Each structure stands twice: as C-alpha cells, then as structure tokens.
Amino acid sequence: MLYDKLNDQMRQMVDTYAERLAGLDWSRRGALLGQAALPFGERFDEEQARLAGKGFVTAVLERLPEAETAEVTDAHQAVLFSLSLDPGHRAAAKRYLDAHPEVGAVVEAELGEEN
C-alpha cells in the first residue's frame, strides 16, 4: 500500500481526508479530492504535480472501506479509481467502464485531459 510508505504528516493528512469523505457519495468525494490535490501543482512542475496528486488520491482511496473490495459501482468512482496509482483500482475502473460503455467514453475523454 502506498499509504504505508508515507511519512507521519502525510498519513495524518490522508487519514483526515478519508474520514471526511467516508459518508459522502462518489461525486462529492471526487470534487473534494480534486480540490485537495490542487496545491500539489503549486509546489512541483507539471509532471511531478500530476504524480503527487495521483499519489494522494491513491492513498486516500486505500483508506476508504470500499477500496478493500475494489469493486467500482459508480461512474464518479470509476474516474477516481482510474486516477489511482494502484493497479487493482485501475483494473476495477476498467471493468466498470467496459461493462458501461455509455459512461466509458465520457470518463475516457475526461481522463484524457488529466493523464
């Protein structure tokens, strides 16, 4: 798990976000994680910022109870899991998108701008 490799300060930040997101739907989670990842762009160049942001998303996802099953059930969840550095998350997102091609094209287009 990426979370296990973080320093204590980052773990505390990730845990705080995971607690805040626990009761929210995937749409709201995505919006809040996007806002939380923005400051990485201020500290790093574009490529490093993208990787740091994805690392943050990955670590937070690892701390959510739903991540244990790695089953994607929502298009917004598929977007977040697609951004994760965890191959299991990305595979779960791909399974969902393959099963829901009407959603897949929209998600792929959205991710194409970010990846």
Secondary structure, DSSP 8 states (H G I E B T S, - for coil): --GGGS-HHHHHHHHHHHHHHTTS-HHHHHHHHHHHHTTHHHHS-HHHHHHHHHHHHHHHHHHSGGGGTT---SHHHHHHHHH-S-HHHHHHHHHHHHH-HHHHHHHHHHHHHH-
